[in-house]
Amino acid sequence: MPTILIVTDNLPEQINGVVTTYKNIEAHAIRDGYRVVYLTPGNFCYIDCPGYNELKIAYPRAIGQKIEAIRADYIHIATEGPMGLFARKYLSKRGYRYNTAYHTRFPEAIYQLVGIPETVTWAYIRWFHKHTGRVLTTTDTMVRELKSQGFDTEVVPWTRGVDRDIFRPGYRGTNQNPVLLCVCRVSREKNLDDFCDMPYPGARKIIVGDGPYRRELQSRYPHIEFPGFRTGAALADYYRMADVFVFPSRWETFGIVMIEAMACGTPVAAYPAAGPLDVIDSGITGVMHEDLQQATQQALGLDRGTVAQGSERWSWDQAWRIFQSQLVPVF
């Protein structure tokens, strides 16, 4: 049974796009006869990042011993944090081959958190991925962006999918006024103020999720509902109930929540930025416009059946096939 080792700075119980991606990839890998093993901060001592407890800062001392014990046939470094850094150092020292992924706009996030200039962090990102066998990223737009930032290794677009046993059209209830929904980690970089400030008289606005910015938003926008994290069927119920899924972020590399909403028949309103540009079929599954209110208004007119049908091009099986084809043997 071939073994895939995935090194990540995320804990398996976290709720984000990176964790969702690997959980779904793992299910397809096991189906096809692979064994998937993770090294996460949970295998070592770690602390929460001050002021942003969803980020885990691990000290993966003796990570090499754990890598050797797993005896993986393929090694994939999922993130550029301490776990990825220590693994990269060990693998490079031993001459082991591996590949990597670029999921998140790391330079922009670090700038938002601690103010380190993006030019500095991009230099680190280029170095981190320099000797990888291949870099997997989310979309064609992100391939072009990484190339423009000086990546000289092979960069491969890697799609995402949706669990259609959970996220599918169904009973919606009756909405007297438009229900506008946003699902995300509630943090500053998600640009949630644009959603909260967007004038839409009579609309019911809901933000599903949690994070370090939630308390401030709740105090400033008492009319907006914050039910917290939801997953599975409970999350799908929110997607179906909504008339429009509003995606205000400008810094995503993909945005799995958009295709989950589409699979439930809910059209997406977004800015024409990376992520939406690759995910939304304009005028079919959603609308992109620099005026978010206008995008929302136009999205209300889209046919929900057509939206759900348009989402079918996204599948986790396809995402697994791409991941599988880009695996690099350790030796």
Secondary structure, 3 states (H helix, E strand, C coil): CCEEEEECCCCCCCCCHHHHHHHHHHHHHHHCCCEEEEECHHHCEEEEECCEEEEEEEECCCHHHHHHHHCCCEEEECCCCHHHHHHHHHHHHHCCCCEEEECCCHHHHHHHHHCCCHHHHHHHHHHHHCCCCCEEECCHHHHHHHHHCCCCCCEEECCCCCCCCCCCCCCCCCCCCCEEEEECCCCHHHCHHHHHHCCCCCCEEEEECCCCCHHHHHHHCCCCEEEECCCHHHHHHHHHHCCEEEECCCCCCCCHHHHHHHHCCCCEEECCCCCHHHHCCECCCEEECCCHHHHHHHHCCCCHHHHHHHHHHCCHHHHHHHHHHCCCECC
